[in-house]
Amino acid sequence: MREKIIMSLTVEDYYKGPTEDKLNYMGELWEFGKSVEKKEVYIKISKGTGTNSPICVSFHLAERKIEYPFKNKK
């Protein structure tokens, strides 16, 4: 189910990034949030580099409210 959720991410799910991956040096990190079964999930993805594929670094219930810069505010 994680892959399906990641593949469904849109610009409105964007939280922040790119930021430098100072831990693994595997490319830029991008952060997102997604509502899954009425719970907010935090997702961090490494873009990868020329020799490294993209990878999901973090996928868990959000520990705090996520602010979405591109989400329509109602």
Protein Blocks (a to p, Z undefined) as FASTA:
>chain_A
ZZmmmmmpcfklpmbdcdddfknonajcddddddeehiacdddddebifklccddfbdcd
dfbdcddfkbccZZ
